[in-house]
Amino acid sequence: VTHSIPACIGSMTINSKQLDNESPVSIFAVNKCYVTVQDGTFFDGSGFAALVREGYKVRSDVNITLEFRTTAVHGVLLGVSSAKVDAIGLEIVNGKVLFHVNNGAGRITATYEPRGTSSLCDGKWHKLQANKSKHRISLIIDGNLVQTDNPYIQSTSADTNNPIYVGGYPADVKQNCLMSKSSFRGCLRNLMLTKGQQAELFDFSRAFDLRGVFPHSCPGAEH
């Protein structure tokens, strides 16, 4: 076995002597354990997860689903870009969810704004679905649909070739469809990208780069 265990370990004794895990000699990629824990991946607001090292190709169609839980009103959810202008981006800005798509002709955005006193940044789980079908884009949050007109109907393919960045992105990486630079703080789960009949569920523990992200452990309440 060459990989770490996604678990909590406590009260370890060797030769009946209890080890002091409060002041280790060295520590790497170990988070605290939570009294109450939920399925999901915890993003501490400082980093990101990078998936698909060889680059993800959005092209004409993609359907993104995920669940998020946060108390912050700003944060990057997901971005896939190219060296040119083609890109897609999902982010929370001022408590609204924005889904941006640029197929090469210009950026279009679907915006979901919570109504009345309801908030998406209330620390509860919310379901998100973002769909791009050629030049059409839509966003569904907790069952509420937002669609937007796209004047660039001839331009249908987002020719991306960069990794999928979730929860943020490195400072030296260009993201053409994200306005926010704030890393997401909160929990994400059930990230799935579907193209046609092919659905891919992403496991954050298999990301090729993880910074400030803790797979398999989502604190039941903020600590």
C-alpha positions in Angstrom: 0.0 0.0 0.0 1.5 3.3 -1.1 -1.2 5.8 -0.3 -2.4 7.4 2.9 -5.5 6.3 4.8 -8.5 8.7 4.8 -9.3 8.3 8.4 -8.9 9.6 12.0 -6.4 7.9 14.2 -6.2 8.6 18.0 -4.9 7.2 21.3 -1.9 5.3 19.8 0.4 3.5 22.2 3.7 1.8 21.5 5.0 -0.5 24.3 2.2 0.8 26.5 3.5 4.4 26.1 1.0 6.8 24.6 2.3 8.9 21.7 1.9 12.6 21.9 0.2 13.6 18.6 -0.3 17.2 19.7 3.4 18.1 19.1 4.8 15.9 16.3 8.4 16.2 15.2 7.1 16.6 11.6 3.7 16.7 9.9 2.5 16.5 6.3 -1.0 16.6 4.9 -2.7 15.8 8.2 -5.8 17.7 9.2 -7.5 17.8 12.6 -10.3 15.3 13.2 -13.9 16.6 13.7 -16.3 15.4 16.3 -19.1 15.4 13.7 -18.1 14.7 10.2 -20.0 14.5 6.9 -19.2 13.0 3.5 -17.5 15.6 1.3 -14.2 17.4 0.8 -13.2 20.4 3.0 -11.7 23.4 1.3 -10.0 25.7 3.9 -10.1 28.8 1.7 -6.4 28.9 0.9 -6.0 26.7 -2.1 -7.5 24.4 -4.8 -7.8 20.9 -6.2 -6.4 20.3 -9.7 -7.9 17.4 -11.7 -7.2 15.9 -15.1 -3.5 16.8 -15.5 -3.6 16.2 -19.3 -6.4 18.7 -19.7 -10.1 18.5 -19.9 -11.8 19.2 -23.2 -15.3 20.8 -22.8 -16.0 21.3 -26.5 -19.7 21.5 -27.4 -21.5 19.9 -24.4 -20.9 19.4 -20.7 -23.2 19.0 -17.7 -21.7 19.8 -14.3 -23.3 18.7 -11.0 -22.1 19.3 -7.5 -23.2 20.1 -4.0 -21.7 22.8 -1.9 -21.9 24.1 1.6 -20.3 27.5 2.6 -20.7 30.5 4.8 -18.5 32.7 2.6 -20.2 35.0 0.0 -17.2 34.7 -2.5 -15.4 31.8 -3.9 -14.3 29.9 -7.0 -16.2 26.6 -7.5 -14.7 25.4 -10.8 -12.8 26.6 -13.8 -11.6 25.0 -17.1 -9.7 27.3 -19.4 -7.5 27.4 -22.5 -4.5 29.4 -23.5 -6.8 31.4 -25.7 -10.3 32.8 -24.6 -12.3 29.5 -24.6 -13.2 28.6 -21.1 -16.0 27.8 -18.6 -16.2 29.0 -15.0 -18.5 28.5 -11.9 -18.1 30.9 -9.0 -19.9 32.5 -6.0 -19.8 36.3 -6.2 -21.7 38.4 -3.5 -23.8 35.3 -2.6 -24.9 34.7 -6.2 -23.8 31.7 -8.4 -22.4 32.6 -11.8 -21.8 30.2 -14.7 -19.7 31.7 -17.4 -19.0 30.2 -20.8 -16.8 31.5 -23.7 -16.9 29.5 -26.9 -14.4 31.8 -28.5 -16.7 34.7 -29.5 -17.4 36.2 -26.1 -18.3 35.4 -22.5 -21.9 34.8 -21.6 -23.1 34.3 -18.0 -26.1 32.7 -16.3 -26.6 34.2 -12.8 -28.6 32.7 -10.0 -29.6 35.2 -7.3 -31.4 33.8 -4.2 -34.8 35.4 -3.6 -35.9 37.2 -0.5 -34.2 36.2 2.7 -32.9 32.8 1.4 -29.2 32.5 1.1 -26.8 30.1 -0.6 -24.1 30.9 2.0 -26.0 29.6 5.0 -23.7 26.7 5.8 -26.3 24.2 4.4 -26.0 21.9 1.4 -27.1 23.3 -2.0 -27.4 21.4 -5.3 -25.9 22.9 -8.4 -26.3 21.9 -12.0 -24.6 23.8 -14.8 -25.3 22.8 -18.4 -23.6 23.9 -21.6 -25.2 22.6 -24.8 -23.5 24.1 -27.9 -24.3 27.9 -27.5 -27.0 27.4 -24.8 -26.2 27.6 -21.1 -28.3 27.1 -18.0 -27.9 26.9 -14.3 -30.1 25.0 -11.8 -29.7 25.7 -8.1 -31.9 23.7 -5.7 -34.3 23.0 -8.5 -34.5 26.7 -9.7 -33.7 27.1 -13.4 -31.9 30.1 -14.9 -31.3 30.4 -18.6 -29.6 33.1 -20.6 -29.6 34.3 -24.2 -26.4 33.9 -26.2 -26.0 36.3 -29.1 -23.0 34.2 -30.4 -25.1 31.3 -31.8 -22.5 30.3 -34.5 -19.8 29.7 -31.8 -20.6 26.4 -30.1 -17.4 24.8 -28.9 -15.3 25.7 -25.8 -11.9 24.3 -26.9 -10.3 24.0 -23.5 -7.1 22.0 -22.8 -6.2 22.9 -19.2 -6.8 20.9 -16.0 -10.1 21.3 -14.1 -9.4 23.6 -11.1 -11.8 23.3 -8.2 -12.2 25.7 -5.3 -9.5 28.0 -6.6 -6.5 28.0 -8.9 -2.7 28.8 -8.8 -1.7 32.5 -9.2 0.2 31.7 -12.4 -2.7 30.0 -14.1 -5.0 32.0 -16.4 -8.7 31.6 -16.0 -10.7 33.3 -18.7 -14.2 32.6 -17.3 -13.6 33.5 -13.6 -13.8 37.0 -12.0 -13.1 35.9 -8.5 -9.6 35.1 -7.2 -11.0 34.0 -3.8 -10.5 30.4 -3.0 -13.6 28.5 -1.8 -14.0 27.9 1.9 -16.5 25.2 2.8 -17.3 21.7 1.6 -18.0 20.2 -1.8 -19.3 16.7 -2.7 -20.6 14.6 -5.6 -18.7 16.6 -8.4 -19.7 15.0 -11.7 -19.1 16.0 -15.3 -21.2 14.4 -17.9 -20.7 14.4 -21.7 -23.4 12.6 -23.6 -23.8 9.2 -21.9 -20.4 9.4 -20.2 -20.6 10.5 -16.6 -17.4 11.0 -14.6 -17.5 11.3 -10.8 -14.4 13.0 -9.5 -12.6 11.8 -6.3 -10.6 14.6 -4.8 -8.2 12.2 -3.2 -7.0 11.4 -6.8 -6.3 15.1 -7.7 -2.8 15.6 -9.0 -2.4 18.8 -6.9 -4.2 19.5 -3.6 -3.5 22.6 -1.6 -5.6 23.5 1.5 -8.0 20.7 0.5 -8.9 17.7 2.7 -10.7 14.8 0.9 -13.1 12.6 2.8 -13.5 14.9 5.8 -16.1 17.6 6.0 -16.6 19.1 9.5 -20.2 18.9 10.6 -20.0 22.5 11.8 -17.4 25.3 11.2 -14.5 25.1 13.6 
